[in-house]
Amino acid sequence: MEMFENDGTWREGARKVVAFYLEGGEKLGKAMLDLHQGYTSWAKDTPLWSIFEAQRNAAKGMLEDSVAFNRKLWRIEKEA
């Protein structure tokens, strides 16, 4: 069947799209974490700082785990 002859090409194209999406999403996520830190810097010497720090650490962990899972799922190596 002609439709499935280029299946490898389709998969490689999809892998490239996913890699591009992951790279952009990871950069955006890190930028949002930096922005959050900047917006909450006023609370550095208050009890709220520990809450904001916990939020950032949780979000950073979820971002890293999500990207790592999808890289492994799609067999995408992280670019140097």
Order of alpha helices (4+ residues) and beta strands (2+ residues): alpha-alpha
